[in-house]
Amino acid sequence: MKKKKYLITGSAGFVSKYFLHYLNSLKKHSSVLGLDMDLPAYKKNELNYLDVVFKRVNLLDDKKVAKIIDDLRPDYILHLASCSSVAYSWQYPNVSFQNNTNIFLNIVEAVRNCGVKTRILSVGSSEEYGNVHMNKAPITEECRLLPISPYAVARVAQEMLSRVYAESFGLDIIMTRSFNHIGPGQKDAFVVSSLVKQIVKSKQEHKSRVIIKAGDISIVRDFLDVRDVVRAYYLLLINGVKGETYNVCGGRGYSISDLIDRISKIIGLPITVEQDPKLIRPNDNKIIVGSNEKLKKELGWAQEIEINDTLRDMIDYWETAIGPEFSRVERS
Amino acid sequence: MKKKKYLITGSAGFVSKYFLHYLNSLKKHSSVLGLDMDLPAYKKNELNYLDVVFKRVNLLDDKKVAKIIDDLRPDYILHLASCSSVAYSWQYPNVSFQNNTNIFLNIVEAVRNCGVKTRILSVGSSEEYGNVHMNKAPITEECRLLPISPYAVARVAQEMLSRVYAESFGLDIIMTRSFNHIGPGQKDAFVVSSLVKQIVKSKQEHKSRVIIKAGDISIVRDFLDVRDVVRAYYLLLINGVKGETYNVCGGRGYSISDLIDRISKIIGLPITVEQDPKLIRPNDNKIIVGSNEKLKKELGWAQEIEINDTLRDMIDYWETAIGPEFSRVERS
C-alpha cells in the first residue's frame, strides 16, 4: 500500500505535536509535510514511522501555498494554523479576521484549482457559539452561532466557507468546533497551563501558601486533554462525513476555581487566588460546555484521559520545565 | 442647525442615486461625500439641497479610508459598496470574500480608531439566509443563516462583525438584510431589468411575438422598488436601533414567470421564454420571501410603490434608453 501523505498547517504548535505522536503510535508508515511560520522545537527522530519534513511558510502567500499543494498532492490536510488569540483579535480585529480567513481561503482555493483529491479537516472553535444561553448547555452542533469576538466571526466564516466548498465545489471537507484543550507542554499564555505553572513555581520556592493571579475564576469551560483531541481529529480525517461539523469536547464543564481545587489537592498545598482585572476579557461567556454525542455516535470516539490525569501530567511537565531554573536561583 | 454630513460608499451605483434623490426631496440642506471606484453618470445639479462631492477611491486602501473618515467626521455612513455579484463569487470566491469583508473592516476600523460619533448603516443581503426551507417564508430576522455562496458568507461575516463592533466597541451600527430590489435605471446584469430590456427591444423592432432568454423562471423572489428601499435606509439611519438587523423587503414573492406575465400585459404583447442553461446558477434557492414586520413596526416604514408601477417605470426607462438606437437602426 502506498504511504499516505499528510499536510499539516500550524505544525510548530501544541496540537500538531500530539497529532504526529498519535499518528506515529499507529505504526502505519506515512509522510508528513508540516507548514508553519516557525520550526517545531521537538526532534523528528521520535517519529520513527513517519517521514516528516517541516517547512517555514507564510500561509498568507497564496502562490506559495498553491505550489506546495500542487506539488505534494496530499491525501489529508489537517488545517490547524490560525491566528488564534481572542485577545489579539480585540486589539487588531481586521488583522486577526483577515489572517484567519485568508489562510483558509488560500488552502481551499489551492485544492480547488489543482483538482487534487484531498480530505481536509477544517479546525474551528467553540468560540463560534458565542453568547449561548446557559440553559443551552451542553451545546449541540445544531445550536445557533452568535460569535462575540472578531476571532470568533472569522471562525464562523471559515466554517461557512467550508460548507460552500464542500457542497458547491465538491471539496472533501470536514469541520470541527473544538472546545478548550489542555495538556502537558501547552504554553502558559493559556489559562490552565498558566495556573499550573504558577502553582508549581510556588511549590518549588517552598512557599507555605500559594498565591496566584487569575481573571474570572467562576467561568466554566469544557476542557479536554489534547491527546483525546488529536485522536478525534484522526478519526474525523479518516471517517468523518463530508460537509459535516463536529463538536470536539469532553461534554463536561469545569470552572477555573474547580480546577484550582483539584491542582491544590494533587500538589498538597492550599491556594489563594487574587483576581487580576487585566485578565478579565471585555465580553466573555460564563459557561461553554459542548455535547460530544455526534462525535461518539458517528465516529466511535470516546474520551480516554480524565481531568485529574491531565492536571497531573501538566504538573509533571512544569516541574521538569521550570525545575532547573529555580534550582539555579536557589543555589545562587 | 448644522448641516448633517453623509458619507456614502458605492456612490456610483443604482441605490446611491435613488438615496440621494430621496435625501434631496426632504429639502434639508446636507452635505454628502460619495466614494466609489467610478464617478456616477448623473448630474449633481439635480440635487439642489445637497452639497455633493464624488470621489474615486479604492476602499481596499485602509490608510486612505481612515484619512477620509478622520477628515470628514461624518454624522452618517451609508455603506452600500460591495463586490455584489454572486456569479463572480462562484468564479473567484477568495477575491469576492476578501473584498467584501476588507472594505467593511477598513470603514469600521477607521471609525473606531478616530473615535468619531457616526451612525453606520451596514447593508447586507437576503442571500445570507441561504438554504431556507420553503415553509419558512416569509423569513423573519430570527431565521437561521445558512449561506450557500462565497458572497453570502462574506455578507454574514459583515453582519456578525457589525454586531461585534456595536456590542463590544460601542460603534453605532445598524444592519440590513436587503432583498432583491428593482427599478428604472437598474443595469441589465440583473434579471428583471434584463427581461424588461429584451421585451422593450422586441417591441421596438415591431416583432409580433417576443422571444426572450431566461434562466429558471420558476424561482420566487421578494422584489421591492428601489425607491421604497432607500426610504427604508433613510429611516434606519435616523431611527434604527443600534446593533439590530432589519429585513428590507416587500414581504411578497413573485416568480420570474409571474413578472413576465405582468410585463406582457402592460406592454400588450405575448411573450415566449426560452430557457438558457447558462443563466441557471449552480446552487440557487427556489423561494426567498422576507417578512418586513420589524421594519414596519419599529420604523413606521410602508411600501408605497406597487409592483406593476415599478414594472411600468422600468419599461418607460428602457424605452427611452434604447429608443434612439433602434430608431437609428430603423432609419438606416
Contacts between the chains, C-beta under 8 A, distances in Angstrom:
chain1	res1	chain2	res2	distance
A	62	B	94	7.6
A	90	B	168	7.4
A	93	B	105	7.1
A	93	B	109	7.0
A	93	B	161	7.5
A	93	B	164	7.4
A	93	B	165	7.8
A	94	B	62	7.6
A	94	B	102	7.7
A	94	B	105	4.2
A	94	B	106	7.3
A	94	B	109	5.1
A	97	B	101	6.9
A	97	B	105	6.4
A	97	B	157	7.8
A	97	B	161	7.0
A	98	B	98	7.4
A	98	B	101	7.5
A	98	B	102	6.6
A	98	B	105	7.2
A	101	B	97	6.9
A	101	B	98	7.5
A	101	B	101	7.0
A	101	B	157	7.5
A	102	B	94	7.7
A	102	B	98	6.5
A	105	B	93	7.0
A	105	B	94	4.2
A	105	B	97	6.4
A	105	B	98	7.2
A	106	B	94	7.3
A	109	B	93	6.9
A	109	B	94	5.1
A	144	B	144	6.4
A	147	B	160	5.6
A	147	B	164	7.2
A	148	B	164	6.4
A	148	B	167	6.9
A	148	B	168	6.9
A	149	B	164	6.5
A	149	B	168	7.4
A	150	B	161	6.6
A	150	B	164	5.8
A	153	B	157	5.8
A	153	B	160	4.4
A	153	B	161	5.3
A	153	B	164	6.1
A	154	B	157	7.7
A	156	B	156	7.5
A	156	B	157	7.2
A	156	B	160	6.3
A	157	B	97	7.8
A	157	B	101	7.6
A	157	B	153	5.8
A	157	B	154	7.7
A	157	B	156	7.2
A	157	B	157	4.2
A	157	B	160	7.9
A	160	B	147	5.6
A	160	B	153	4.4
A	160	B	156	6.3
A	160	B	157	7.9
A	161	B	93	7.5
A	161	B	97	7.1
A	161	B	150	6.6
A	161	B	153	5.3
A	164	B	93	7.4
A	164	B	147	7.2
A	164	B	148	6.4
A	164	B	149	6.4
A	164	B	150	5.8
A	164	B	153	6.1
A	165	B	93	7.8
A	167	B	148	6.9
A	167	B	283	6.7
A	168	B	90	7.4
A	168	B	148	6.9
A	168	B	149	7.4
A	168	B	282	5.7
A	168	B	283	4.9
A	282	B	168	5.8
A	283	B	167	6.7
A	283	B	168	5.0
